[in-house]
């Protein structure tokens, strides 16, 4: 009898998780676009609160599971999910539930991409140009600092921040830790907005999702970015002095 070939010998099989994610993302974007919205949350708020009050632990578990699915399959509505976490559970423990769901969902994408494309795409990235190559080089030289930095900087898309480390030699544990703690600042901001949705609903208004770019919010986040980048800066300075 011959041994059964593993996934590595079947390119299509190894890419199956990412193919599933892509297909679900396309169908989800089409079929769920009217459900994962602020309007849907406003219309169902009383039913959600009643269910939470009657089944708190179940609500927490279902919410985190739903958040994992939204992130893992890149479905629309991650921001609405974060607001919902604040609306149902307050800023704390809502932020903890949001960060947990986002981290687990990001890990699913990380593992799927690593299994399907890791080494081959990593070699392609090494020969690429632009922002992706710069992030890759930065991660190679300063993994902890760069992993935190790409989580803290609002300009780096969450999906991209999940994919790039998967193509490199970033350990799973390091990816999960940097993701969990790196997304806390932004998660706390949006969860706190969600915690105030009751008053916003009562006024018939919509939440200010641009709050993260207001000075009192963005400046502390920039400060955290500087702290994350400090080891990289110091290494660069020392390198120049050694020339």
N, C-alpha and C positions, 0 to 999 in steps of 0.2 A: 504494500500500500504506500502511496505517496503522501507526504505531509501536505496538509492544507496550507496554501499560501496565506500569509498574513496581509493586513490592510496595506502595508507598505508596498507590496507588489502589485497592487491594484490602484492606480491613480484615482479612478473614479470613486472607489470605495473610501479611500482616505479623505477625499474631499466631500463625502456625503454629508457630514454635519454642517459644513458651510453652505452646501447646496440647499439643505433643508431650511437653514436660517434665511437664506436669500429668498426662497419661495414663500415661506411664511411671512417674511417682511413685505413682499409685494402684495400678497393677498390681504395681509393685515392692514396695510396702508389704504387699501381700497375699501374693505368691508368694515373696518373699525373707525374710520375717520370721523364718523358722526357720533361715536359712542365715547371715545376718549377725548372729550372736549370739556371746556369750562361750562358750557351751557348744559351738558349732560349731568355734570356734577351738581350744578345749581338746581336742576329739575328733580334730582334724586336724593338731595341732601337729607330730607326728613327720613326717608326709608333707610338710608345708610346709618344715620344716627340711631334710629330705633334698633337696627340689627346689631350695631356695636354695643348698645346698652344691654341688650339681651344675651349677646354672645361675644364678650370682649376678647377672650383668648382666641376663639375661632376667627374673629375678624382680623386680629393681628396676623395669624398664620396665613389666611387667605390673601390679605393685603400684601404681605411680603412675597408670597408665591406669585401673585399677579405682577408685582414690580419686577421680579426676576424674569418672568416671561416677556414683559415689555422690553426690558433692556437686552436680554439674550437674543431676542428675535428682531431687535431694532424696530419695534412697532411705534407708531406715533402715540404720543401721550405721556412721555416720561416726565415732562414738566407738570402735567395735570396730576400724575400719580404722586409727585412730590407734594403738590399743594393738598391733595387729598390726605396724605399722611399727616400734614399739619392740622387740617380741618378735623380729622377724626381723633387724633391722639395728642394734639397740642404740639408745641415746639419740641418738648421732650416728654415722652420718649419717641415722638413722631420722627424726629431727625435720625434717631438710632435705627428705627425700622426702615426709613428711606435709604440710609447708607448701607444697611445690611442687604436689602434687596438689590440695590445698584451694584454692590460689590460681587454678589453671587452671580448676577446676570452678566457682568463684565468678565468674570472668570469663565463662564460658559463660552463666551465668544473667544476669549484668549486660548482656551484649550482646543476649541474647534479649529481655529486658525493655525495653531501650532501643529496639530495633527495633520491638517490638510496641506499646508504650504510652508511650514516653518523653515526648513533648511534651504530649499530651493529658492524661495522668495527672499530669504535673508541674503543669499548671494546676489540676487538682482538688486536689492536695496543698496548693497555695498557699492554697486557701480552706478547708482542713480545720482541725481542732482537735486538741488532745492531744499525745501524745508524738511522733507522726509529724511533725506540723507543727513542733514544737520542734527535732527533729533536722534537718528540712529547712532551717529558718531558720539553724540553727547551721552547717550545711554551706555554705549560701550565703555566709555572712559569714566563716567560718574553715574553708575546705575541708580543709586538711591536718590541723589539730587535731581537727576533728570526725570525719574519716575514721579517724584513729588511735583516737580515743576510743570510737567505736562498735564497734571491733574488740577493744579491751582490756576493756571492761566486760562481765562474764559475763552480765549481765541482758539484754543486747541479743541477740536471736536471730540466728544466723548468716545465715539466709535473709533476714531483714529488712534486715540490714546489707548484703546484696548488692543488694537491690531498690531501696532508697531512693536511693542515688547514681545508679542508672541512670535515674531519672526527672528528674534534675537535670543541670546542665551540668558534670558531673565528667568530666574527660578520662580516657580509658581508661588511659593510662600512670600517672596519679596514683592511680586506683583500684587497679591491680595492685600498685604499690609499697606503698601503705598497707595493703593486704590482706596481702601477703607478710610485711611486718615487724610489722604489728599483731597477727597471730595467733601469732607466734613464742612469746611467754611461755606461753600456754595449751597450745600444741602440745608444747613442751618438757616441761611437767609431765606430760601424759598419755602422751607417748612414753616418759618415764622410768618411768612405772608399767608400761607395756608391756614395757620392758626387764627388769623384775623378775618377769615372768609365769612364768618357769621355776620359780622357787621357790614361787610361789603355786599353780601346777599340782601340784607335788609334794606340797603340803600339802592339796590338795583344797579350797582356799578360792576366794573371788572377790575381784577387785581393789577397792580403795577409790576409787571414782570421785568421791567427795566431797572428795578430797584438795585440790582447788584452792581450797576454802573454809577450809582450815586456816590458822591465823594466819601461819605461816612462808611460806606461798605467797600468800595473798590480800593481805597487807600490801605486799609488793613490787609486786604488780600494781596495787594502789590507788595506790602511789607513781608508777607509770608513767602511770596515768590522770590524776593531778594534773599531771604534767609535760606531758601532751598537752593538758590543759585550760588550762594557764598562759597561753598567748597570748590565749585567750578571756577569761580573768579580767582580765588586764592591760588588754585593749581595753575591757572593761566599766568598769573603774575610771577609765581615762582619759576615757571618754565621760561618766561622771558628774562628773568634775572640770571638764569643759568646759561643763557646764550653767550 
